[in-house]
Amino acid sequence: MEQHAIPRQITSFEFKLIGFLTLKQFIYVVVFSALGYVTYMIVPIPFINILFGVLVGGIGLALAFLPINDRPLEVWIKNIIKRLTSPTQYFFLKQNPPVSFLNNLYFLSDPHQITSHIESQEKLASYLSKTSSTRPSAVNNKNSINSLLQKPSDALRPKASSVVSQPVAIPQSSTTPVPNESLSPAVPVPGPKTAFLTGIVKNHKLIPLPGILVYVKDQNGKTLRLLKSNPHGVFATFNPLIGGEYTFEAKDPNGNYFFDTMKISVENQNLKPIEIFSKELL
């Protein structure tokens, strides 16, 4: 009984067009029979010409009627040729170029959130410094609790200080200062440090550029300051410079942006930030 695979592949079914042969089987039998006859006629040596002719004709019969594991012999020949000619080792290219539409994208955080966080820290520090002197001592509270637990009968006795009359306040001269030990002087809170010189680095699309190195040089070409822009493209120096003309050179360590050398006059107070733009055209 003939066995059939379930589900059966009906797309590869071939009709028997010529007797019990399909069109492909008929072509194999006819072509290789003709080649076997030609081989028999070409080879002049007896018995050898018969052997070669039968061998060539047998190849056609094998291709037409010899399936292996329900697959025709031609499929096995195609697969072995493909396997022998295809590469056996594959290498992964680690350094792929970035996608074009993903270039020049910068995801910047909101600077207002950073400012509000700094203001909250300053208010908290000011509040803690003012209330630190008025808070009760934790050591005194701990000692009183320990004494109460060790001698609970003492807590029920009236204290001697409770029956003593209150002292009468003695007026003092207005010129004599009255010391007040309960109030301690408020601790001054240091304010935010002001930058001496600030600036921002942008590209031609007005997008801030992070990680740009800014060299501040004097008239002799000596580097006095080396600044770097933050994720918002802002650079600053808190150390003051002597008033005069300085050279500012901006460089991109990655080599994606290029900048012109600028000569800027620095004063004792620089309220307006310096703006540096890249000069790429694309």
Backbone torsions as a table, in degrees:
resi	resn	phi	psi	omega
1	MET	NA	133.5	-177.7
2	GLU	-73.0	134.6	179.9
3	GLN	-95.8	142.0	-179.3
4	HIS	-128.6	138.8	177.8
5	ALA	-75.3	142.4	179.0
6	ILE	-119.6	123.6	-4.2
7	PRO	-74.1	145.5	-175.3
8	ARG	-82.5	139.7	178.9
9	GLN	-83.5	96.5	-175.5
10	ILE	-83.7	-13.3	-178.0
11	THR	-71.9	-24.9	-179.7
12	SER	-93.5	10.5	-179.9
13	PHE	-72.4	133.7	-178.6
14	GLU	-118.4	132.2	178.7
15	PHE	-77.1	148.0	177.7
16	LYS	-87.1	104.8	-173.3
17	LEU	-89.9	-35.5	-175.7
18	ILE	-118.8	97.7	-178.3
19	GLY	63.6	-125.8	177.3
20	PHE	-96.7	9.1	-178.8
21	LEU	-104.7	143.4	170.6
22	THR	-80.3	173.0	-178.8
23	LEU	-64.7	-37.8	179.7
24	LYS	-68.4	-42.8	178.4
25	GLN	-64.4	-39.4	179.2
26	PHE	-63.5	-40.0	179.7
27	ILE	-65.8	-42.5	178.8
28	TYR	-60.4	-45.5	-177.4
29	VAL	-64.7	-44.9	-177.4
30	VAL	-68.1	-46.5	-175.7
31	VAL	-64.8	-49.8	-175.7
32	PHE	-74.3	-26.0	172.9
33	SER	-65.3	-42.8	177.9
34	ALA	-64.9	-41.8	177.8
35	LEU	-64.9	-35.6	177.1
36	GLY	-65.8	-39.1	178.2
37	TYR	-67.1	-39.9	177.6
38	VAL	-63.9	-40.2	178.3
39	THR	-64.2	-40.6	178.5
40	TYR	-62.3	-38.0	-178.7
41	MET	-78.1	-28.8	-176.6
42	ILE	-77.7	-44.3	-176.4
43	VAL	-73.0	122.0	-175.9
44	PRO	-84.7	-13.9	-174.3
45	ILE	-81.5	128.2	179.3
46	PRO	-64.7	157.1	-178.9
47	PHE	65.9	-38.0	178.0
48	ILE	-74.0	-36.8	178.3
49	ASN	-66.2	-33.9	177.2
50	ILE	-67.9	-40.3	-179.6
51	LEU	-63.2	-46.8	179.7
52	PHE	-65.8	-39.8	178.7
53	GLY	-62.7	-44.9	178.8
54	VAL	-65.3	-36.6	-179.9
55	LEU	-64.8	-44.2	179.2
56	VAL	-66.6	-41.4	177.6
57	GLY	-66.4	-33.7	178.3
58	GLY	-66.6	-30.2	176.7
59	ILE	-63.1	-41.8	178.0
60	GLY	-64.8	-40.2	178.4
61	LEU	-66.1	-36.7	178.9
62	ALA	-66.5	-42.0	178.1
63	LEU	-65.2	-29.5	-176.1
64	ALA	-87.0	-37.1	-169.2
65	PHE	-125.5	3.6	-174.5
66	LEU	-113.3	90.4	174.0
67	PRO	-86.3	148.1	177.0
68	ILE	-121.6	117.9	-176.5
69	ASN	54.3	46.8	177.8
70	ASP	62.3	21.8	175.2
71	ARG	-124.6	136.3	179.4
72	PRO	-62.9	158.1	-178.6
73	LEU	-65.2	-29.2	179.3
74	GLU	-65.6	-32.2	177.2
75	VAL	-66.7	-40.8	178.7
76	TRP	-65.8	-37.3	179.1
77	ILE	-67.4	-41.2	178.5
78	LYS	-63.8	-41.2	-178.4
79	ASN	-67.8	-39.3	-179.2
80	ILE	-70.4	-34.1	176.4
81	ILE	-68.5	-41.2	178.6
82	LYS	-64.7	-38.3	-179.9
83	ARG	-70.6	-36.8	-179.5
84	LEU	-72.5	-28.8	-177.7
85	THR	-93.5	-16.4	-178.4
86	SER	-85.4	152.9	179.3
87	PRO	-68.2	148.8	-179.8
88	THR	-102.8	-9.1	178.3
89	GLN	-126.5	138.9	179.4
90	TYR	-125.8	138.0	-177.8
91	PHE	-117.3	136.2	178.8
92	PHE	-90.2	126.1	178.6
93	LEU	-83.8	108.2	-173.9
94	LYS	-75.5	-39.8	-175.3
95	GLN	-94.5	83.9	177.6
96	ASN	-90.3	142.3	177.1
97	PRO	-67.2	144.2	-179.5
98	PRO	-67.2	154.7	178.3
99	VAL	-67.9	142.4	-172.1
100	SER	-60.8	-42.1	-175.2
101	PHE	-78.4	-3.2	176.3
102	LEU	-97.9	-0.7	178.7
103	ASN	-76.9	152.8	174.8
104	ASN	59.7	37.7	175.4
105	LEU	-108.4	130.5	179.8
106	TYR	-130.0	123.4	178.7
107	PHE	-99.2	102.6	-174.1
108	LEU	-102.0	140.0	175.4
109	SER	-77.1	164.8	-177.8
110	ASP	-76.3	119.4	-179.8
111	PRO	-66.8	-23.0	179.0
112	HIS	-67.0	-33.4	176.8
113	GLN	-65.7	-39.8	178.4
114	ILE	-65.8	-41.0	179.8
115	THR	-63.9	-43.9	179.3
116	SER	-65.6	-34.3	177.6
117	HIS	-65.9	-41.1	178.7
118	ILE	-65.9	-42.4	178.6
119	GLU	-63.4	-38.0	179.0
120	SER	-65.6	-39.9	177.4
121	GLN	-63.8	-40.4	179.6
122	GLU	-65.5	-42.0	178.6
123	LYS	-65.1	-39.3	178.6
124	LEU	-65.6	-41.8	178.5
125	ALA	-65.1	-39.5	177.8
126	SER	-64.7	-41.1	-179.7
127	TYR	-66.9	-41.8	179.9
128	LEU	-66.6	-36.6	179.6
129	SER	-68.4	-32.2	-179.8
130	LYS	-78.5	-32.8	-176.1
131	THR	-94.3	-4.6	-178.1
132	SER	-67.2	-33.7	-178.0
133	SER	-77.7	-26.5	-177.3
134	THR	-91.3	-8.8	-179.9
135	ARG	-75.8	139.6	179.0
136	PRO	-67.2	152.3	-179.1
137	SER	-72.4	131.8	180.0
138	ALA	-72.2	-28.3	-179.8
139	VAL	-69.3	-42.5	178.2
140	ASN	-62.8	-41.4	178.0
141	ASN	-63.3	-39.0	-179.9
142	LYS	-67.6	-39.6	179.0
143	ASN	-66.0	-41.9	178.8
144	SER	-64.0	-37.0	178.6
145	ILE	-68.4	-40.5	179.5
146	ASN	-65.4	-41.1	178.3
147	SER	-66.0	-35.2	178.1
148	LEU	-67.1	-36.7	179.1
149	LEU	-73.2	-32.4	-178.7
150	GLN	-76.7	-41.6	-178.9
151	LYS	-126.3	82.6	-178.9
152	PRO	-71.0	-19.9	-179.8
153	SER	-71.0	-28.0	179.4
154	ASP	-66.8	-26.0	-179.7
155	ALA	-70.7	-23.2	-179.6
156	LEU	-86.9	-16.7	179.5
157	ARG	-77.1	142.9	176.4
158	PRO	-72.0	136.4	179.7
159	LYS	-77.1	148.3	-178.6
160	ALA	-66.3	-30.8	-178.5
161	SER	-70.1	-19.7	-177.4
162	SER	-75.1	-24.1	-178.7
163	VAL	-96.8	-7.9	179.1
164	VAL	-78.0	134.2	-179.5
165	SER	-66.5	153.7	-179.5
166	GLN	-70.7	137.6	178.7
167	PRO	-68.7	146.7	179.5
168	VAL	-84.8	133.2	-180.0
169	ALA	-71.6	132.6	179.9
170	ILE	-99.3	122.3	179.2
171	PRO	-67.8	140.0	178.3
172	GLN	-114.9	164.8	-179.6
173	SER	-66.1	148.0	-179.5
174	SER	-68.8	-20.5	-179.4
175	THR	-80.3	-17.9	-178.8
176	THR	-88.1	123.8	179.7
177	PRO	-72.2	141.0	178.9
178	VAL	-95.8	115.2	179.7
179	PRO	-71.6	139.4	178.5
180	ASN	-122.5	102.0	-176.1
181	GLU	-79.5	-19.6	-178.4
182	SER	-72.1	-23.4	-179.6
183	LEU	-103.4	126.8	177.9
184	SER	-108.4	149.2	-179.5
185	PRO	-62.7	140.8	-179.2
186	ALA	-68.0	138.2	179.3
187	VAL	-78.8	124.9	-179.7
188	PRO	-67.1	137.1	179.8
189	VAL	-95.6	122.5	179.2
190	PRO	-66.0	134.2	179.4
191	GLY	-80.3	172.6	179.8
192	PRO	-65.9	139.1	-179.4
193	LYS	-74.5	131.7	-177.0
194	THR	-91.7	134.8	179.1
195	ALA	-74.7	144.0	179.0
196	PHE	-77.2	-39.6	-177.2
197	LEU	-144.9	130.6	179.1
198	THR	-128.0	163.7	178.3
199	GLY	-167.3	172.6	-179.4
200	ILE	-140.7	143.5	-179.7
201	VAL	-113.8	128.1	-178.9
202	LYS	-135.0	162.0	171.8
203	ASN	-94.6	-172.7	-175.9
204	HIS	-70.1	-16.1	175.9
205	LYS	-92.3	10.9	179.7
206	LEU	62.7	30.0	175.4
207	ILE	-95.4	127.8	179.0
208	PRO	-61.0	141.5	-177.6
209	LEU	-110.4	116.8	177.7
210	PRO	-87.0	158.5	174.0
211	GLY	73.6	19.5	178.8
212	ILE	-89.1	131.8	179.3
213	LEU	-89.5	131.0	-179.7
214	VAL	-118.2	118.0	179.1
215	TYR	-98.0	126.1	176.0
216	VAL	-105.2	116.1	-175.3
217	LYS	-121.3	152.5	177.4
218	ASP	-86.6	-170.0	-177.1
219	GLN	-69.0	-22.1	179.0
220	ASN	-88.5	0.9	-179.9
221	GLY	84.8	10.9	179.3
222	LYS	-85.0	132.3	-178.9
223	THR	-77.2	119.0	179.4
224	LEU	-98.1	-34.9	179.8
225	ARG	-137.2	144.3	172.8
226	LEU	-125.5	108.4	-175.2
227	LEU	-110.8	158.4	-179.9
228	LYS	-137.5	134.6	-178.3
229	SER	-75.8	141.9	179.9
230	ASN	-83.6	-176.6	179.4
231	PRO	-57.9	-17.4	177.1
232	HIS	-96.6	7.9	179.6
233	GLY	77.5	10.2	-175.7
234	VAL	-98.0	136.2	173.1
235	PHE	-125.7	152.5	-176.7
236	ALA	-156.1	156.2	173.4
237	THR	-133.1	136.1	-179.4
238	PHE	-99.5	-11.5	178.4
239	ASN	-87.9	125.0	-176.6
240	PRO	-70.0	155.0	176.9
241	LEU	-116.6	155.1	176.1
242	ILE	-71.6	137.1	-178.2
243	GLY	-59.3	135.8	-179.2
244	GLY	161.7	-168.1	-177.6
245	GLU	-100.5	130.7	-178.0
246	TYR	-128.7	158.0	179.1
247	THR	-103.5	128.8	179.6
248	PHE	-111.5	121.2	177.9
249	GLU	-119.6	121.2	178.8
250	ALA	-104.5	133.1	-179.3
251	LYS	-135.1	141.3	176.4
252	ASP	-98.8	118.2	180.0
253	PRO	-61.2	-28.0	179.5
254	ASN	-83.7	-11.6	179.1
255	GLY	75.2	20.3	179.7
256	ASN	-89.0	-24.0	-176.7
257	TYR	-128.6	150.6	-178.3
258	PHE	-130.5	147.1	-174.1
259	PHE	-135.6	153.9	174.8
260	ASP	-86.2	152.2	175.1
261	THR	-77.5	132.1	-175.2
262	MET	-118.4	142.1	172.6
263	LYS	-109.2	118.2	-173.8
264	ILE	-126.0	136.8	177.7
265	SER	-85.8	122.9	-178.8
266	VAL	-103.4	132.8	179.3
267	GLU	-112.7	-177.5	-179.9
268	ASN	-69.0	-32.6	175.7
269	GLN	-128.3	120.1	-177.7
270	ASN	-117.5	91.3	-177.2
271	LEU	-79.8	-32.1	-177.1
272	LYS	-88.5	126.3	179.9
273	PRO	-71.7	153.9	178.5
274	ILE	-85.7	136.2	178.5
275	GLU	-113.0	125.7	179.8
276	ILE	-120.4	126.3	-178.9
277	PHE	-117.3	143.8	175.3
278	SER	-76.1	159.8	-173.7
279	LYS	-113.3	21.2	176.0
280	GLU	-73.4	153.8	-174.2
281	LEU	-101.1	-21.8	-175.4
282	LEU	-101.8	NA	NA
